[in-house]
Amino acid sequence: MRVLGIESSCDETSAAVIRLDQGRPTLESVVILSQDVHKVFGGVVPELASRAHLTAIGPVVDRALGEAGATLDTIDAIAVTAGPGLVGALLVGLMYGKTLAWASGKPLIGVHHMEGHLFAPALEDAEFAPPFVALLVSGGHTLLLDVTAWGEYRLLGQTLDDAAGEAFDKVATLLGLGYPGGAPLERLAATGKAGKFVFPRPLLRDLKGDGPNRWNFSFSGLKTAVLRTVRLSTDLDAERADLARGFQDAAIEVLVEKTAVAVEELGYPLAMIGGGVACNRALAARLRERLGTRVRVSVASPRLNTDNAAMIAAAGAWRLARGERSGPGLEPSDSLPLPGLLSPAA
Amino acid sequence: MWLALETSSDRASVAVGHPGQVLSEVSLEGARRHAGALPRLIDEALGQAGVELSVLEAVVLGDGPGSFTGLRVGAAVAKALVRSHGMSFHTTPALAAIAWAAAPLPEERVLAVVNALRGEVYAAEYRFPEGRLEVLQEPTVWLPERLLADCPVPDVLCGIVPEGLAERLAEWQSGRHPRTVRGVATAGALLALAARRDGVTMVADPAGWEPRYGRPAEAQAKWERDHGQKLPDSPGHLS
């Protein structure tokens, strides 16, 4: 089965073609157009994102088909991101994809964006399969999931306030690194001294008890602590790298510890990190270091961790293979619940 | 055979027919329902006309101004249809469709107005001489007082005039009052315009085409005011 994927939930217009053979997805093409316009605003402007998607969607889809040596006729089905995300942005890819499917009589499947992130490593890692613990960290989400099987997700924890990626972006802005700030912050942190600035590790102590926040995260207080230190700094230029390092070490320690303890308690041989923050190499390195050789940590390459249509096609292909279909009435949703998500108590 | 799509207002409508001839027309109220319902509406219109999607040779779309989201719903559907079935793609302003539906005489000047929110209106002025569409004023966003001051009294005023503006329009100087006709753009009117010279425009590059939004995004307008320059063009980068 050959699936065309379309993703437009935020500020990347993406299309991809994947092939599903005996349950294994393989990547044939992925095209990602990153909108640069939002840089001058220091964040994504929804209306501008939607406008840019509308002029990009056709060329991006055509390019993905072309690079895969495919045509609309040789595609078996279409998978589109249905949510969560910016509704106006989602709408463009979803309407384009569902109309292509409806007009050409191909099956359509609406995909949950975060389920897409869960499938990303499967495109490169042939051994990647549940059960595993997933840490999904992006600009909009921070989720710790127990993936018992594909389509069966137990929510362990999530952020109580800012998403991890949001915290990286906000701190990068505080340090004058521009937007998006994840990559420049990581580069700067690599040159900073560890321990020069020690910031709080929010909710890390809760890991020891059995309280409601045992697996949850919080990044708002950490960001404020950095802000306070930046304001007190008398020589920000000299301290910028150390501050970046201090923030990154704090954020990563909490993410790594909670993920590692979850994997150990569940006794799984596999963990994955997905989402835009998974592009941070220090995060993956620290988790691998922490878990040693007992647990393998699977992380997709950066272009499959940022928002992309290949992961949407992969998750969609799995659902299509189970016989699931979306109708032409499919609509975007900013708060789509993850399908197959069990509550923490379940 | 042509398909007409109009989604710029609360009413989505779809028509099937030929330029100047409507074989079927269906519509739906409620802007939030457009995205979910549009394929079904197209199916209904095709069914009522007794034709298959594959026989369509052209799409005509009301290109605005109007609801940003509504315009994108119609535009994304039209682009996908054009891409998958190789149809030609034509557009005309929703305001022209409103003006035509007011059934003016050939020499009458028709001012079509829709609510642009934030105290403004989108307005355009047309005339419909024999077999032709004449544009007297392209669709533009206006403050009501500027419209009253700068625009000569038309023969026909049509569209949906926002609350508060109707009374002020009655103060139009000169003592002459335009005939007023309430109405929204419909897909059937787009097919009628397609039969007129200059009534619709054929789009050479459907993929790169954008609707007539009527005004920039708010954040862009603010940035341009603050910086005294146009927002730099940034097509994005591919990876």
Interface residues (C-beta under 8 A of the other chain):
Chain A: T13 V31 I32 L33 S34 Q35 D36 V37 K39 V40 F41 V45 E47 L48 S50 R51 A52 L54 T55 A56 I57 G58 P59 V61 D62 R63 L72 G88 L91 V92 L94 M95 Y96 G97 K98 T99 L100 W102 A103 S104 R303 P328 G329 L330 E331 P332
Chain B: A35 G36 A37 L38 P39 R40 D43 L53 F68 T69 R72 V73 A75 A76 V77 K79 A80 L81 R83 S84 H85 P206 A207 G208 W209 E210 P211 Y213 A217 E218 A219 Q220 W223 L231 P232 S234 P235 G236 H237 L238 S239
